[in-house]
Amino acid sequence: MERSRLLFVCLGNICRSPAAEGVFLHHLQLRGLEQSFSVDSAGTGNWHAGQPADARMRAAAAGRGIHLPSRARQIVVADLDQFDHILTMDDDNLAAVQAMSRGRRSRAQIRPITQHCRLHRVREVPDPYYGGADGFEGVLDLLEDACTGLLDDLLATGTPWKPSPSER
């Protein structure tokens, strides 16, 4: 059986979506589920393609023991068929990804990541790019909540692939 594939999407793919990717990967590692999921992130824009996550976000994540391994890239139409779940950070990102899928049948379920929050009642993950350090910490708080809720929801629905003993 195949791994469940997730793509986190924000505007430039240097703050929120790479942080979501890193937080989700961190929680997979804590639960020993690294082999059950394939995780990536992308931006609706291409301004930062090839760059690592913003240094301020990397520092805030590192303070929590979370590594942000990705390099920025822009979402492409092929992602709609290569991923099972596309999770957006805000309404603009959601609209952009939905526009890409308009008129075609795609594999991916496209939805806001905040739908999986358990502790926070927010519609969007705010972009911390133009703010101070507390904005990055606030985003990580939201993403910790959303990513643990997402993982719990995926496990509850039996979505991830479970490796056989010979594949471990």
C-alpha positions as CSV (number, residue, x, y, z in Angstrom):
1,M,0.0,0.0,0.0
2,E,1.1,3.6,-0.7
3,R,2.1,6.3,1.8
4,S,-0.4,9.1,2.4
5,R,1.1,12.3,0.7
6,L,0.6,15.7,2.2
7,L,1.5,19.2,0.8
8,F,1.4,22.3,3.0
9,V,1.0,25.6,1.0
10,C,1.5,29.2,1.9
11,L,2.4,32.3,-0.2
12,G,6.2,32.2,-0.6
13,N,7.1,28.8,1.0
14,I,9.6,30.3,3.4
15,C,7.7,30.8,6.7
16,R,4.4,29.0,7.3
17,S,4.3,26.0,5.0
18,P,7.9,24.9,5.6
19,A,7.1,25.3,9.3
20,A,4.0,23.1,8.9
21,E,6.1,20.5,7.1
22,G,8.7,20.5,9.8
23,V,6.2,20.4,12.7
24,F,4.3,17.5,11.0
25,L,7.5,15.6,10.3
26,H,8.5,16.2,14.0
27,H,5.3,14.7,15.2
28,L,5.6,11.8,12.8
29,Q,9.0,11.1,14.3
30,L,7.7,11.3,17.9
31,R,5.1,8.7,17.1
32,G,7.4,6.5,14.9
33,L,5.3,7.1,11.8
34,E,7.9,8.5,9.5
35,Q,7.4,5.7,6.9
36,S,3.6,6.2,6.8
37,F,3.6,9.7,5.2
38,S,5.3,11.6,2.4
39,V,5.4,15.4,3.3
40,D,6.3,18.5,1.3
41,S,5.6,22.2,1.2
42,A,5.2,24.7,-1.6
43,G,4.2,28.3,-2.2
44,T,1.7,29.9,-4.5
45,G,4.4,32.3,-5.6
46,N,7.9,31.6,-6.9
47,W,9.9,34.5,-5.4
48,H,11.9,32.4,-3.0
49,A,12.4,29.2,-5.1
50,G,15.4,27.2,-3.9
51,Q,15.8,29.1,-0.7
52,P,15.7,27.5,2.8
53,A,13.0,28.6,5.2
54,D,13.3,32.1,6.7
55,A,16.1,32.3,9.2
56,R,13.7,33.6,11.9
57,M,11.3,30.7,11.4
58,R,14.2,28.2,11.4
59,A,15.5,29.7,14.7
60,A,12.0,29.7,16.3
61,A,11.5,26.0,15.2
62,A,14.9,25.0,16.4
63,G,14.1,26.4,19.8
64,R,11.4,23.7,19.9
65,G,13.6,20.9,18.6
66,I,12.0,21.1,15.1
67,H,14.1,21.0,12.0
68,L,12.9,22.7,8.8
69,P,14.5,20.8,5.9
70,S,12.7,22.1,2.9
71,R,13.7,24.4,0.1
72,A,11.1,26.8,-1.3
73,R,9.3,25.8,-4.5
74,Q,6.1,26.8,-6.2
75,I,3.1,24.6,-6.3
76,V,2.4,23.2,-9.8
77,V,-0.7,21.6,-11.3
78,A,0.9,18.1,-11.1
79,D,0.8,18.5,-7.3
80,L,-2.9,18.2,-7.4
81,D,-2.5,14.5,-8.5
82,Q,0.7,13.7,-6.7
83,F,-0.7,14.5,-3.2
84,D,-3.6,13.2,-1.3
85,H,-4.0,16.2,1.0
86,I,-3.2,19.9,0.2
87,L,-3.4,22.0,3.3
88,T,-3.4,25.8,2.9
89,M,-2.4,28.4,5.4
90,D,-4.9,31.2,4.5
91,D,-7.9,32.0,2.4
92,D,-5.8,33.5,-0.4
93,N,-3.7,30.3,-0.7
94,L,-6.9,28.2,-0.5
95,A,-8.4,30.2,-3.4
96,A,-5.2,30.0,-5.5
97,V,-5.0,26.2,-5.1
98,Q,-8.7,25.8,-5.8
99,A,-8.3,27.9,-8.9
100,M,-5.6,25.6,-10.1
101,S,-7.9,22.6,-9.7
102,R,-11.0,24.3,-11.3
103,G,-12.3,22.3,-14.3
104,R,-10.2,19.2,-13.6
105,R,-10.6,16.2,-11.3
106,S,-7.7,16.0,-8.9
107,R,-6.6,13.4,-6.4
108,A,-5.9,15.9,-3.6
109,Q,-8.3,17.0,-1.0
110,I,-7.7,20.8,-0.6
111,R,-8.6,22.4,2.7
112,P,-7.3,24.9,5.3
113,I,-5.0,23.4,7.9
114,T,-6.8,25.4,10.6
115,Q,-9.7,23.0,10.2
116,H,-7.7,20.6,12.3
117,C,-6.9,22.9,15.2
118,R,-8.1,21.7,18.6
119,L,-7.1,24.5,20.9
120,H,-7.2,27.6,18.6
121,R,-10.3,28.9,16.9
122,V,-8.8,30.7,13.9
123,R,-9.6,30.7,10.2
124,E,-6.0,31.4,9.0
125,V,-2.4,31.0,10.0
126,P,-1.1,34.6,9.9
127,D,2.0,35.4,7.8
128,P,4.7,36.4,10.3
129,Y,7.1,37.6,7.6
130,Y,6.9,41.4,8.3
131,G,6.5,41.1,12.1
132,G,8.8,40.3,15.0
133,A,9.9,37.1,16.7
134,D,6.6,36.7,18.6
135,G,4.8,36.3,15.3
136,F,6.9,33.3,14.4
137,E,6.3,31.7,17.8
138,G,2.5,32.3,17.4
139,V,2.6,30.6,14.0
140,L,4.4,27.7,15.5
141,D,1.8,27.4,18.3
142,L,-1.0,27.3,15.7
143,L,0.8,24.8,13.6
144,E,1.6,22.5,16.5
145,D,-2.1,22.5,17.3
146,A,-3.2,22.1,13.6
147,C,-0.6,19.4,12.8
148,T,-1.3,17.3,15.8
149,G,-5.0,17.5,15.1
150,L,-4.4,16.7,11.4
151,L,-2.3,13.6,12.3
152,D,-4.9,12.5,14.8
153,D,-7.6,12.9,12.2
154,L,-5.7,11.0,9.5
155,L,-4.9,8.2,11.9
156,A,-8.6,8.0,13.0
157,T,-9.7,7.6,9.4
158,G,-7.1,5.0,8.7
159,T,-5.5,7.2,6.0
160,P,-1.8,6.5,6.4
161,W,-0.1,3.4,5.0
162,K,1.1,1.0,7.7
163,P,4.4,-0.7,6.7
164,S,4.5,-4.5,7.0
165,P,7.1,-5.9,9.4
166,S,9.4,-6.7,6.5
167,E,9.4,-3.0,5.4
168,R,10.3,-1.5,8.8
